[in-house]
Amino acid sequence: HRDLHSFPTRRSSDLVEHQLNNQTSLSVAYVGSFGYHGLISIDPNSIPAQVCSNPKGCVAGGVGLVQSRVPAGASYIPVGTRPNPYLSGGFFWYTEGNSSYNALQTNITRRLSHNLEFRANYTWSKNLDFNSALTGAQATNEAQMVLNRNDLTADWGPSALNAEHQASISAHYELPFGHGRLLGGWQLNGIVTLLSGFPVTPQAGSNRSGDGDTRNPDRPSFNPAFSGSIVEGNPNQWFNPKAFVLPTAGTYGNVGRGVLTGPGLAELDASLLKDIALAERARLEIRSEFFNALNHPNFGAPNAIVFSGTQISSTAGLITATATTSRQIQFGMKLTF
């Protein structure tokens, strides 16, 4: 393997800028990159899948307690032991991962005019890779390990940190009253942050395939009898678990990585401040700051485990945490001399 600190990346970008008027400019850019030899989490002692060549079918189940019979031509985990029967599961980082990023970036800036200046930007992007939740602490919206170490393309999908849409608006406004007086000199600042949701990968809740990779609880299959919207957007059940079924024992499910989208984020942070000249070299700043000023609830990732045993889990899709705090207000004063 290559040096773990050496990840070759190919990058490209194009930028177009235009002056709309004396105070306003617009820029539009394309940014793209492709990375090689990134880290992925693999259990090298899991049982590799194979294709059934027996016209009468094959027994599947790996090292699991449940077995099944699959037809000829099906991919399955054969009943047996791990490649090294004297060792249990392994947890290794291999430099076999690729990644891809493409983005359209726009930015509009207005310099101070009529007491107002602002900057707004928007990014429409797609970030793809094989594996981006390399540790348990990162694996909140996808499994930690790749599904099948011998078929990495099954995990090629949205990165765990991919937000397709990102926008922010920052503004600075000098309040137009009391100039030169005690009541004057107030400034109002605000930042609006908007993000679409991160990808969510449904998980079966157990090593249904029996390949022995217990850190990766496998993925379910889509329920062919289900119709309607999978993502319901309710924090008590963000997605409908009835949209999924357990795959046949000894096989992998057909649900892809990052097929669902979690909650988005919207937040307004603001500040109001006044700068007062006390003497030639002394100034006093009075500041009040409002974080999540509108007290908008921004939810965290839903519970991605769909099944408990062979039954749908009562907590499938449940959101138990927020991604940001509730409204917070703080006041301060700063004296410089």
LINHUKA-V974310 format. One record per residue. N is the residue number from 1. RES is the residue in one letter. BURIAL is b if it has 9 or more other ideal C-beta (glycine too) atoms within 8 Angstrom, else e. Layout:
# LINHUKA-V974310
n->{N/N}
res->{RES/RES}
burial->{BURIAL/BURIAL}
This chain:
# LINHUKA-V974310
n->{1/2/3/4/5/6/7/8/9/10/11/12/13/14/15/16/17/18/19/20/21/22/23/24/25/26/27/28/29/30/31/32/33/34/35/36/37/38/39/40/41/42/43/44/45/46/47/48/49/50/51/52/53/54/55/56/57/58/59/60/61/62/63/64/65/66/67/68/69/70/71/72/73/74/75/76/77/78/79/80/81/82/83/84/85/86/87/88/89/90/91/92/93/94/95/96/97/98/99/100/101/102/103/104/105/106/107/108/109/110/111/112/113/114/115/116/117/118/119/120/121/122/123/124/125/126/127/128/129/130/131/132/133/134/135/136/137/138/139/140/141/142/143/144/145/146/147/148/149/150/151/152/153/154/155/156/157/158/159/160/161/162/163/164/165/166/167/168/169/170/171/172/173/174/175/176/177/178/179/180/181/182/183/184/185/186/187/188/189/190/191/192/193/194/195/196/197/198/199/200/201/202/203/204/205/206/207/208/209/210/211/212/213/214/215/216/217/218/219/220/221/222/223/224/225/226/227/228/229/230/231/232/233/234/235/236/237/238/239/240/241/242/243/244/245/246/247/248/249/250/251/252/253/254/255/256/257/258/259/260/261/262/263/264/265/266/267/268/269/270/271/272/273/274/275/276/277/278/279/280/281/282/283/284/285/286/287/288/289/290/291/292/293/294/295/296/297/298/299/300/301/302/303/304/305/306/307/308/309/310/311/312/313/314/315/316/317/318/319/320/321/322/323/324/325/326/327/328/329/330/331/332/333/334/335/336/337}
res->{H/R/D/L/H/S/F/P/T/R/R/S/S/D/L/V/E/H/Q/L/N/N/Q/T/S/L/S/V/A/Y/V/G/S/F/G/Y/H/G/L/I/S/I/D/P/N/S/I/P/A/Q/V/C/S/N/P/K/G/C/V/A/G/G/V/G/L/V/Q/S/R/V/P/A/G/A/S/Y/I/P/V/G/T/R/P/N/P/Y/L/S/G/G/F/F/W/Y/T/E/G/N/S/S/Y/N/A/L/Q/T/N/I/T/R/R/L/S/H/N/L/E/F/R/A/N/Y/T/W/S/K/N/L/D/F/N/S/A/L/T/G/A/Q/A/T/N/E/A/Q/M/V/L/N/R/N/D/L/T/A/D/W/G/P/S/A/L/N/A/E/H/Q/A/S/I/S/A/H/Y/E/L/P/F/G/H/G/R/L/L/G/G/W/Q/L/N/G/I/V/T/L/L/S/G/F/P/V/T/P/Q/A/G/S/N/R/S/G/D/G/D/T/R/N/P/D/R/P/S/F/N/P/A/F/S/G/S/I/V/E/G/N/P/N/Q/W/F/N/P/K/A/F/V/L/P/T/A/G/T/Y/G/N/V/G/R/G/V/L/T/G/P/G/L/A/E/L/D/A/S/L/L/K/D/I/A/L/A/E/R/A/R/L/E/I/R/S/E/F/F/N/A/L/N/H/P/N/F/G/A/P/N/A/I/V/F/S/G/T/Q/I/S/S/T/A/G/L/I/T/A/T/A/T/T/S/R/Q/I/Q/F/G/M/K/L/T/F}
burial->{e/e/e/e/e/e/b/e/e/e/e/e/e/e/e/e/e/e/e/e/e/e/e/b/b/b/b/e/b/b/b/b/b/b/b/b/b/b/b/b/b/b/b/b/b/b/b/e/b/e/e/b/e/e/e/e/b/b/b/b/b/b/b/b/e/e/b/b/e/b/e/b/e/b/e/b/b/b/b/e/e/b/e/e/e/e/e/e/b/b/e/e/b/b/b/e/b/b/b/b/b/e/b/b/b/b/b/b/e/b/e/e/e/e/e/b/b/b/b/b/b/b/b/e/b/b/b/b/b/b/b/b/b/b/e/e/e/b/b/e/b/b/b/b/b/b/b/b/b/e/e/b/e/b/b/b/b/b/b/b/e/b/b/e/b/b/b/b/b/b/b/b/b/b/b/e/e/b/e/e/e/e/e/b/e/b/b/b/b/b/b/b/b/b/b/e/b/b/b/b/b/b/b/b/b/e/b/b/b/b/b/b/b/e/b/b/b/b/b/b/b/b/b/e/e/b/e/e/e/b/b/b/e/e/e/e/b/b/b/b/b/e/b/b/e/b/b/e/b/b/b/b/b/e/b/e/b/b/b/b/e/b/b/b/b/b/b/b/b/b/b/b/b/b/b/b/e/e/e/e/e/b/b/b/b/b/b/b/b/b/b/b/b/e/e/e/e/b/b/b/b/b/b/b/b/b/b/e/e/e/e/b/b/e/e/b/b/b/b/e/e/b/e/e/e/e/b/e/e/e/e/e/e/e/b/e/e}
